[in-house]
Amino acid sequence: MAIDKARLDYYKNYDYPKHAYTFFHNKFTRVHLLDGKTFSGYLIKEYTYEILLIVNRKSKDSDTINAEGRIMIPKHSIKYVENNIKAKSK
């Protein structure tokens, strides 16, 4: 997907928050760790040294989701974080 000039101008003039993790608060987020593991869930809270992620848990022998879990991830172990941006309709 190519980003057009209007979209680049939007990002250029955007009022960015003080803390970058604010972009991911209460949104479905994928967190990639330095050891190669990936967690997907909702980033609920960001602390000084950790982030709190709410994830769906599956039992080992089944594909059904049977519990909701919290994961505290140290920031120093994060390689990068990503989520999708919904395109605004014209």
Backbone as ProteinMPNN parsed JSONL, in Angstrom:
{"seq_chain_A": "MAIDKARLDYYKNYDYPKHAYTFFHNKFTRVHLLDGKTFSGYLIKEYTYEILLIVNRKSKDSDTINAEGRIMIPKHSIKYVENNIKAKSK", "coords_chain_A": {"N_chain_A": [[0.846, -1.18, 0.0], [0.682, 2.073, -0.94], [1.566, 5.185, 0.457], [-0.076, 8.175, 0.193], [0.424, 11.714, -0.633], [-1.324, 13.356, 0.866], [-1.806, 11.77, 3.087], [0.762, 11.638, 4.197], [1.102, 14.328, 4.877], [-0.842, 14.484, 6.856], [0.316, 12.872, 8.908], [2.605, 14.364, 9.35], [1.647, 16.742, 10.463], [0.405, 15.85, 12.725], [-0.508, 15.801, 16.166], [1.625, 14.595, 18.231], [1.785, 12.302, 21.013], [3.352, 12.602, 24.298], [4.465, 10.23, 25.299], [5.344, 7.365, 23.553], [4.039, 4.872, 23.756], [1.416, 5.489, 24.155], [0.052, 5.446, 21.758], [-0.717, 2.82, 21.542], [-2.386, 2.151, 23.639], [-5.144, 0.45, 24.98], [-5.721, -0.832, 22.593], [-5.743, -3.442, 20.11], [-2.791, -5.153, 19.974], [0.4, -6.243, 18.793], [3.175, -7.652, 20.234], [6.552, -7.987, 19.823], [9.221, -9.863, 20.962], [12.703, -9.81, 22.006], [13.72, -12.392, 22.088], [12.403, -13.725, 20.094], [9.779, -14.534, 20.524], [6.244, -13.834, 20.281], [3.55, -11.874, 21.405], [0.074, -11.337, 21.398], [-2.45, -9.024, 22.044], [-4.371, -6.807, 24.156], [-3.012, -3.735, 25.003], [-2.982, -2.562, 28.112], [-1.896, -1.031, 30.22], [0.914, 1.061, 30.84], [3.943, 1.055, 32.428], [6.836, 2.374, 34.199], [8.972, 0.569, 33.699], [7.757, -1.671, 32.585], [5.163, -3.181, 30.523], [1.643, -3.845, 30.522], [-0.214, -6.437, 29.297], [-3.237, -7.726, 28.055], [-4.3, -10.906, 27.27], [-5.729, -13.604, 25.296], [-6.094, -16.888, 26.441], [-5.338, -20.188, 25.446], [-6.036, -23.664, 25.885], [-3.52, -26.229, 25.964], [-4.033, -28.485, 24.349], [-6.124, -27.804, 22.713], [-8.02, -25.653, 20.501], [-9.759, -23.83, 21.435], [-10.557, -20.85, 23.155], [-10.163, -20.42, 26.526], [-9.686, -18.847, 28.691], [-8.815, -15.623, 30.041], [-5.874, -13.747, 30.188], [-3.264, -11.977, 31.981], [-0.271, -10.402, 31.05], [2.827, -9.317, 32.084], [5.232, -7.484, 30.649], [8.637, -6.874, 30.483], [10.064, -3.805, 29.471], [12.661, -3.726, 28.449], [12.942, -6.111, 27.124], [11.576, -5.988, 24.772], [11.416, -6.048, 21.29], [10.021, -4.821, 19.114], [6.83, -3.142, 18.697], [3.59, -3.468, 17.314], [0.605, -2.385, 15.603], [-2.487, -2.245, 13.745], [-3.608, 0.405, 11.663], [-6.647, 1.875, 11.12], [-7.832, 2.843, 8.029], [-9.004, 6.043, 7.155], [-12.156, 6.709, 5.83], [-13.032, 8.341, 2.787]], "CA_chain_A": [[0.0, 0.0, 0.0], [1.448, 3.311, -1.022], [1.035, 6.298, 1.238], [-0.126, 9.349, -0.668], [0.904, 12.972, -0.06], [-2.271, 13.824, 1.888], [-1.58, 10.953, 4.287], [2.036, 12.086, 4.772], [0.839, 15.621, 5.52], [-1.579, 14.191, 8.088], [1.277, 12.421, 9.922], [3.539, 15.46, 9.62], [0.973, 17.738, 11.298], [-0.262, 15.17, 13.84], [-0.051, 16.199, 17.5], [2.108, 13.349, 18.816], [1.801, 12.286, 22.481], [4.664, 12.637, 24.94], [4.947, 8.858, 25.424], [4.989, 6.633, 22.336], [3.133, 3.754, 24.022], [0.044, 5.994, 24.147], [-0.548, 5.02, 20.496], [-1.142, 1.433, 21.632], [-3.261, 1.941, 24.795], [-6.494, -0.082, 24.754], [-5.852, -1.277, 21.206], [-5.164, -4.76, 19.864], [-1.385, -4.888, 19.699], [1.295, -7.392, 18.705], [4.457, -7.315, 20.858], [7.622, -8.895, 19.417], [10.295, -9.83, 21.946], [14.055, -10.03, 21.499], [13.988, -13.83, 21.967], [11.647, -14.262, 18.973], [8.381, -14.786, 20.876], [5.293, -12.768, 19.975], [2.302, -11.889, 22.158], [-0.965, -10.481, 20.836], [-3.496, -8.72, 23.008], [-4.668, -5.391, 24.361], [-2.103, -3.062, 25.92], [-3.847, -1.897, 29.076], [-1.191, -0.074, 31.074], [2.356, 1.183, 30.637], [4.653, 1.496, 33.627], [8.184, 2.861, 33.912], [9.838, -0.487, 33.165], [6.984, -2.776, 32.041], [3.834, -2.941, 29.962], [0.678, -4.868, 30.895], [-0.938, -6.877, 28.112], [-4.312, -8.688, 28.297], [-4.287, -11.858, 26.158], [-6.601, -14.775, 25.38], [-5.331, -18.118, 26.687], [-5.889, -21.438, 24.939], [-5.451, -24.849, 26.496], [-2.474, -26.759, 25.089], [-4.522, -29.499, 23.423], [-7.361, -27.348, 22.08], [-7.97, -24.335, 19.87], [-10.757, -22.956, 22.044], [-10.068, -19.904, 24.159], [-10.881, -20.729, 27.749], [-9.349, -17.93, 29.783], [-8.178, -14.352, 29.713], [-4.706, -13.64, 31.053], [-2.458, -10.754, 31.989], [1.167, -10.616, 30.907], [3.659, -8.151, 32.368], [6.407, -7.627, 29.786], [9.647, -5.84, 30.721], [10.329, -3.016, 28.258], [13.985, -4.01, 27.879], [12.887, -7.346, 26.341], [10.741, -5.753, 23.588], [12.1, -5.687, 20.047], [9.148, -3.78, 18.567], [5.393, -3.28, 18.938], [2.859, -3.045, 16.119], [-0.84, -2.549, 15.474], [-2.985, -1.764, 12.455], [-4.311, 1.678, 11.659], [-7.793, 1.849, 10.213], [-7.811, 3.96, 7.078], [-10.196, 6.889, 7.198], [-12.871, 6.728, 4.551], [-13.1, 9.69, 2.209]], "C_chain_A": [[0.887, 1.238, 0.0], [0.767, 4.392, -0.191], [1.075, 7.54, 0.362], [0.288, 10.615, 0.093], [-0.015, 13.49, 1.041], [-2.069, 13.067, 3.193], [-0.272, 11.364, 4.971], [1.878, 13.43, 5.468], [0.089, 15.439, 6.833], [-0.614, 13.784, 9.208], [2.266, 13.52, 10.299], [2.936, 16.463, 10.596], [0.27, 17.149, 12.513], [0.335, 15.635, 15.169], [0.347, 14.933, 18.26], [2.131, 13.42, 20.336], [3.223, 12.282, 23.023], [5.281, 11.241, 25.008], [4.437, 8.03, 24.245], [4.001, 5.499, 22.582], [1.671, 4.194, 24.055], [-0.678, 5.604, 22.855], [-1.19, 3.64, 20.611], [-2.099, 1.16, 22.788], [-4.655, 1.519, 24.355], [-6.754, -0.452, 23.297], [-5.234, -2.665, 21.081], [-3.761, -4.563, 19.307], [-0.611, -6.193, 19.631], [2.665, -6.945, 19.216], [5.47, -8.386, 20.474], [8.78, -8.734, 20.398], [11.641, -10.13, 21.297], [14.365, -11.509, 21.3], [13.174, -14.501, 20.861], [10.19, -14.562, 19.27], [7.53, -13.571, 20.526], [4.042, -12.96, 20.82], [1.334, -10.922, 21.492], [-2.046, -10.27, 21.878], [-3.713, -7.224, 23.095], [-3.704, -4.803, 25.378], [-2.95, -2.192, 26.846], [-3.131, -0.786, 29.82], [0.288, -0.099, 30.748], [2.953, 1.753, 31.913], [6.047, 1.97, 33.225], [9.032, 1.803, 33.216], [9.087, -1.654, 32.528], [5.741, -2.272, 31.317], [2.944, -4.11, 30.384], [-0.188, -5.166, 29.683], [-2.002, -7.887, 28.536], [-4.407, -9.585, 27.067], [-5.337, -12.94, 26.382], [-5.728, -16.007, 25.523], [-6.08, -19.316, 26.12], [-5.267, -22.587, 25.719], [-4.505, -25.489, 25.487], [-2.993, -27.733, 24.036], [-5.789, -29.083, 22.679], [-7.155, -25.975, 21.445], [-8.98, -23.373, 20.473], [-10.131, -22.089, 23.122], [-10.869, -20.129, 25.429], [-10.538, -19.804, 28.909], [-8.748, -16.649, 29.219], [-7.016, -14.194, 30.681], [-4.032, -12.29, 30.948], [-0.995, -11.149, 31.851], [1.864, -9.292, 31.171], [4.958, -8.361, 31.593], [7.394, -6.516, 30.105], [9.978, -5.112, 29.411], [11.676, -3.353, 27.625], [13.997, -5.292, 27.042], [12.091, -7.184, 25.042], [11.605, -5.341, 22.397], [11.317, -4.584, 19.337], [7.692, -4.134, 18.846], [4.673, -2.778, 17.695], [1.358, -3.193, 16.323], [-1.264, -1.965, 14.145], [-3.731, -0.458, 12.636], [-5.462, 1.552, 10.674], [-7.73, 3.077, 9.32], [-9.113, 4.734, 7.188], [-10.852, 6.874, 5.832], [-13.033, 8.17, 4.085], [-14.494, 10.214, 2.167]], "O_chain_A": [[1.744, 1.399, 0.868], [-0.46, 4.487, -0.152], [2.13, 7.915, -0.15], [0.476, 10.585, 1.309], [0.465, 14.01, 2.048], [-2.151, 13.649, 4.275], [-0.212, 11.428, 6.199], [2.457, 13.65, 6.532], [0.347, 16.147, 7.806], [-0.711, 14.291, 10.325], [2.711, 13.591, 11.444], [3.638, 16.98, 11.465], [-0.393, 17.875, 13.255], [1.544, 15.838, 15.275], [-0.501, 14.277, 18.863], [2.455, 14.463, 20.903], [4.177, 11.994, 22.299], [6.484, 11.084, 24.799], [3.237, 8.0, 23.975], [3.198, 5.189, 21.702], [0.776, 3.351, 23.989], [-1.899, 5.448, 22.859], [-2.111, 3.324, 19.857], [-2.586, 0.037, 22.914], [-5.265, 2.137, 23.482], [-7.891, -0.388, 22.831], [-4.329, -3.028, 21.832], [-3.571, -3.889, 18.294], [-0.935, -7.146, 20.34], [3.246, -5.987, 18.706], [5.268, -9.564, 20.768], [9.259, -7.626, 20.638], [11.705, -10.641, 20.178], [15.179, -11.859, 20.445], [13.244, -15.72, 20.702], [9.426, -14.824, 18.342], [8.016, -12.441, 20.479], [3.531, -14.074, 20.939], [1.718, -9.83, 21.074], [-2.503, -11.219, 22.516], [-3.294, -6.469, 22.218], [-3.588, -5.313, 26.492], [-3.556, -1.211, 26.414], [-3.697, 0.287, 30.028], [0.848, -1.146, 30.423], [2.523, 2.794, 32.41], [6.393, 1.965, 32.043], [9.734, 2.106, 32.25], [9.723, -2.552, 31.977], [5.325, -1.123, 31.466], [3.424, -5.226, 30.581], [-0.815, -4.272, 29.115], [-1.705, -8.81, 29.295], [-4.574, -9.095, 25.95], [-5.781, -13.166, 27.507], [-4.735, -16.157, 24.811], [-7.293, -19.445, 26.288], [-4.121, -22.503, 26.161], [-4.673, -25.31, 24.281], [-2.443, -27.797, 22.937], [-6.456, -29.925, 22.077], [-6.238, -25.237, 21.806], [-9.048, -22.215, 20.062], [-9.287, -22.54, 23.896], [-12.097, -20.042, 25.422], [-11.064, -19.977, 30.008], [-8.252, -16.603, 28.094], [-7.159, -14.476, 31.87], [-4.2, -11.56, 29.971], [-0.541, -12.115, 32.464], [1.537, -8.273, 30.563], [5.695, -9.312, 31.855], [7.046, -5.339, 30.013], [10.149, -5.746, 28.37], [11.825, -3.277, 26.405], [14.964, -5.54, 26.321], [11.946, -8.147, 24.288], [12.413, -4.416, 22.484], [11.874, -3.54, 18.998], [7.366, -5.271, 19.185], [5.084, -1.788, 17.09], [0.902, -4.019, 17.113], [-0.489, -1.268, 13.49], [-4.404, -0.247, 13.645], [-5.263, 1.164, 9.523], [-7.593, 4.204, 9.796], [-10.19, 4.149, 7.302], [-10.186, 7.009, 4.805], [-13.154, 9.093, 4.891], [-14.718, 11.335, 1.709]]}, "name": "protein", "num_of_chains": 1, "seq": "MAIDKARLDYYKNYDYPKHAYTFFHNKFTRVHLLDGKTFSGYLIKEYTYEILLIVNRKSKDSDTINAEGRIMIPKHSIKYVENNIKAKSK"}
